[in-house]
Amino acid sequence: MEAADSDACIPQAKKREVTVNTVERWKVDNDKAMNSSMWLTYDKMTTNHECVDSLKCLWCIKYKDRLIGCRNYNAAFVVGSKNLGVSAVKEHSLSEMHKRAMMLFNKSQGRQITEYSPIAKALSFLDESTACQLKKKFDIAYFICKERMPLENMKPLCELQERAGVDMGTGYKNNQACATFVEYIAQEQRELVKSVLEKCRFYSVQCDGSTDSANVEEELFLVMYCDPHAQDGRVHLQQTSCS
């Protein structure tokens, strides 16, 4: 009994509390690096309004329906992150979903992509030779994805092109680069399908599936829609993949 009473007297570790003033200071101190004053917000504790209960991202909340398909999607800053540290804020600002949300926000404000995207700004200054090299790497990444090859094939396929006398440039030849290329291709395709369907009054979704050679279930989704740009008064049916 004495031992039990002794254990009961040991206080439990207190949960770390972060004040509202602290988060407001984070927003100011990191605004130049990641525009935190525009998107970082928080919920206050119900028992103490001077302390923060969770951290949120206004941009990711606004565009959550369009971010779910992003690679490494994490809903923490959408529903409210309990990780109350400035390191968590910085990590979120570098995530693919946050960058995507930032792009959508700036696009909605009518800003050119080269105004807010460092990658797009850099690409706009590429010379013709470098742009051609990058296009070839995008083509290889698309081929790898289409033929269901491992992303690790990026490097040997680039080397094969170089042995054939093709100038592939330096860098962006590994599996990480291939994954990045594929992600941007996928984003472009999603936007293309979305832009078409937004203008359509009628469309239908078809799906089918089967197992591949590895006995893994594979699904295919197709959208059939009426062409909204037809000018002859007739119904034109078109079909596009959305899987």
C-alpha positions as CSV (number, residue, x, y, z in Angstrom):
1,M,0.0,0.0,0.0
2,E,2.8,2.4,0.9
3,A,4.5,1.8,-2.5
4,A,1.2,2.4,-4.3
5,D,0.6,5.6,-2.4
6,S,4.2,6.7,-3.2
7,D,3.6,6.2,-7.0
8,A,0.4,8.1,-6.9
9,C,2.2,11.1,-5.6
10,I,4.6,11.3,-8.6
11,P,3.3,14.1,-10.9
12,Q,2.7,13.2,-14.6
13,A,4.8,15.0,-17.2
14,K,3.1,18.2,-18.2
15,K,2.1,18.7,-21.8
16,R,4.2,21.4,-23.4
17,E,2.2,24.6,-23.6
18,V,2.8,27.2,-26.4
19,T,1.4,30.7,-26.0
20,V,-0.5,32.7,-28.6
21,N,2.3,35.3,-28.4
22,T,4.9,32.7,-29.2
23,V,3.1,31.6,-32.4
24,E,2.5,35.2,-33.4
25,R,6.2,35.8,-33.0
26,W,6.9,32.7,-35.2
27,K,4.7,34.2,-37.9
28,V,6.7,37.4,-37.9
29,D,10.2,35.9,-37.6
30,N,9.6,33.4,-40.4
31,D,7.5,35.5,-42.7
32,K,10.3,36.4,-45.1
33,A,11.3,32.8,-45.6
34,M,7.9,31.1,-45.9
35,N,5.2,33.8,-45.9
36,S,4.0,32.4,-42.5
37,S,1.9,35.5,-41.7
38,M,-0.4,34.6,-44.6
39,W,-1.2,31.0,-43.8
40,L,-0.2,30.0,-40.2
41,T,-3.1,30.0,-37.8
42,Y,-4.1,28.2,-34.7
43,D,-6.9,27.2,-32.3
44,K,-6.8,28.3,-28.7
45,M,-7.1,26.0,-25.7
46,T,-10.6,26.0,-24.3
47,T,-9.3,26.1,-20.8
48,N,-6.7,28.8,-21.4
49,H,-7.1,31.3,-24.2
50,E,-3.6,32.5,-23.9
51,C,-2.2,29.1,-25.1
52,V,-2.5,27.3,-28.4
53,D,-4.2,24.0,-28.8
54,S,-3.3,23.2,-32.4
55,L,-1.6,24.7,-35.5
56,K,-3.3,25.0,-38.9
57,C,-2.6,26.1,-42.4
58,L,-5.2,28.4,-44.0
59,W,-4.0,27.5,-47.6
60,C,-4.1,23.7,-47.0
61,I,-7.6,24.0,-45.4
62,K,-8.9,26.0,-48.3
63,Y,-7.6,23.6,-51.0
64,K,-7.8,20.3,-49.0
65,D,-10.0,18.7,-51.7
66,R,-7.4,19.3,-54.3
67,L,-4.4,18.3,-52.1
68,I,-5.5,14.8,-51.1
69,G,-3.8,13.3,-54.2
70,C,-0.5,14.9,-53.4
71,R,2.5,12.7,-52.6
72,N,3.0,12.2,-48.8
73,Y,-0.3,14.0,-48.1
74,N,-0.7,14.7,-44.4
75,A,-3.9,16.2,-42.9
76,A,-2.2,17.4,-39.7
77,F,-2.2,21.1,-40.5
78,V,-5.7,20.8,-42.0
79,V,-7.5,19.3,-39.0
80,G,-5.0,20.9,-36.5
81,S,-1.5,19.7,-35.7
82,K,-0.8,18.9,-32.0
83,N,3.0,19.2,-32.7
84,L,3.4,22.7,-31.2
85,G,6.9,23.5,-32.4
86,V,8.4,25.9,-34.9
87,S,10.2,23.0,-36.5
88,A,6.8,21.4,-37.3
89,V,5.8,24.7,-39.0
90,K,9.0,24.8,-41.1
91,E,8.6,21.2,-42.0
92,H,5.0,21.8,-43.2
93,S,6.1,24.8,-45.3
94,L,8.5,22.6,-47.2
95,S,6.0,19.8,-47.8
96,E,4.7,19.0,-51.3
97,M,1.1,19.6,-50.3
98,H,1.8,23.0,-48.9
99,K,3.7,24.1,-52.0
100,R,0.8,22.9,-54.1
101,A,-1.6,24.9,-51.9
102,M,0.6,28.0,-52.2
103,M,0.6,27.6,-56.0
104,L,-3.2,27.4,-56.0
105,F,-3.6,30.4,-53.7
106,N,-1.3,32.6,-55.8
107,K,-3.0,31.4,-59.0
108,S,-6.3,32.4,-57.5
109,Q,-4.9,35.9,-56.8
110,G,-4.0,36.3,-60.5
111,R,-0.2,36.2,-59.9
112,Q,2.1,34.7,-62.6
113,I,3.7,31.5,-61.5
114,T,7.2,33.0,-62.0
115,E,6.4,35.5,-59.3
116,Y,6.0,32.9,-56.5
117,S,7.6,29.6,-57.7
118,P,11.4,29.5,-57.5
119,I,11.5,26.5,-59.8
120,A,9.3,28.1,-62.4
121,K,11.3,31.3,-62.2
122,A,14.5,29.3,-62.7
123,L,13.0,27.4,-65.7
124,S,12.0,30.7,-67.3
125,F,15.6,31.7,-67.6
126,L,16.9,28.4,-69.0
127,D,18.6,28.5,-72.3
128,E,17.3,26.4,-75.2
129,S,19.9,23.6,-74.7
130,T,19.2,23.1,-71.0
131,A,15.4,23.2,-71.5
132,C,15.8,20.5,-74.2
133,Q,17.8,18.3,-71.8
134,L,15.2,18.7,-69.1
135,K,12.4,17.8,-71.6
136,K,14.2,14.6,-72.4
137,K,14.4,13.6,-68.7
138,F,10.6,14.3,-68.4
139,D,10.1,12.0,-71.4
140,I,12.1,9.2,-69.8
141,A,10.2,9.6,-66.5
142,Y,6.9,9.4,-68.4
143,F,8.1,6.3,-70.2
144,I,9.2,4.6,-67.0
145,C,5.8,5.3,-65.4
146,K,3.8,4.3,-68.5
147,E,5.8,1.0,-68.9
148,R,5.5,0.3,-65.1
149,M,9.2,0.2,-64.6
150,P,11.1,0.8,-61.3
151,L,12.0,4.5,-60.8
152,E,15.6,3.3,-60.4
153,N,15.7,2.8,-64.2
154,M,16.0,6.5,-64.6
155,K,19.8,6.5,-64.3
156,P,20.6,3.6,-66.7
157,L,18.1,4.9,-69.3
158,C,19.8,8.3,-69.1
159,E,23.2,6.7,-69.5
160,L,21.9,4.7,-72.5
161,Q,20.8,7.9,-74.2
162,E,24.2,9.4,-73.5
163,R,26.0,6.4,-75.1
164,A,23.8,7.0,-78.2
165,G,25.2,10.5,-78.4
166,V,22.3,12.4,-76.7
167,D,23.3,15.3,-74.5
168,M,21.4,14.7,-71.3
169,G,23.2,17.4,-69.2
170,T,24.2,16.9,-65.6
171,G,22.0,16.0,-62.6
172,Y,18.4,14.9,-62.3
173,K,19.2,11.4,-63.3
174,N,18.3,9.4,-60.2
175,N,15.1,7.8,-58.8
176,Q,14.3,10.8,-56.7
177,A,14.4,13.1,-59.7
178,C,12.3,10.6,-61.6
179,A,9.7,10.7,-58.8
180,T,9.6,14.5,-59.0
181,F,9.2,14.5,-62.7
182,V,6.3,12.0,-62.5
183,E,4.6,14.0,-59.8
184,Y,4.6,17.2,-61.9
185,I,3.3,15.2,-64.9
186,A,0.5,13.8,-62.7
187,Q,-0.4,17.3,-61.5
188,E,-0.5,18.6,-65.0
189,Q,-2.8,15.8,-66.1
190,R,-5.1,16.2,-63.1
191,E,-5.4,20.0,-63.9
192,L,-6.1,19.2,-67.5
193,V,-9.0,16.7,-66.6
194,K,-10.3,19.1,-64.0
195,S,-10.3,22.1,-66.4
196,V,-12.3,20.1,-69.0
197,L,-14.9,18.7,-66.5
198,E,-15.5,22.1,-64.9
199,K,-16.9,23.3,-68.2
200,C,-19.0,20.2,-68.9
201,R,-22.6,19.9,-67.9
202,F,-22.7,16.2,-68.5
203,Y,-20.1,13.5,-67.9
204,S,-19.9,9.9,-66.7
205,V,-17.2,8.0,-64.9
206,Q,-16.3,4.4,-65.9
207,C,-14.0,2.1,-64.0
208,D,-12.6,-1.4,-64.4
209,G,-9.9,-3.4,-62.9
210,S,-7.9,-6.6,-63.2
211,T,-4.8,-8.2,-61.7
212,D,-1.4,-7.7,-63.3
213,S,1.4,-10.3,-63.7
214,A,2.3,-9.8,-60.0
215,N,-1.3,-10.5,-59.0
216,V,-1.8,-6.9,-57.9
217,E,-5.2,-5.4,-58.5
218,E,-5.0,-2.5,-61.0
219,E,-7.8,0.0,-61.5
220,L,-8.5,2.2,-64.5
221,F,-10.9,5.2,-64.4
222,L,-12.2,6.8,-67.5
223,V,-14.4,9.9,-67.9
224,M,-16.7,10.3,-70.9
225,Y,-17.9,13.8,-71.4
226,C,-19.7,16.1,-73.9
227,D,-17.2,18.4,-75.6
228,P,-18.1,21.9,-74.3
229,H,-16.1,23.5,-77.2
230,A,-18.1,22.0,-80.1
231,Q,-19.4,24.7,-82.4
232,D,-21.6,22.7,-84.8
233,G,-24.6,22.2,-82.5
234,R,-23.9,18.4,-82.3
235,V,-23.0,16.3,-79.3
236,H,-19.4,15.2,-79.4
237,L,-18.3,12.5,-77.0
238,Q,-14.7,12.4,-75.8
239,Q,-12.9,10.2,-73.3
240,T,-10.0,10.7,-71.1
241,S,-8.2,8.8,-68.4
242,C,-8.3,10.0,-64.8
243,S,-6.5,7.1,-63.0
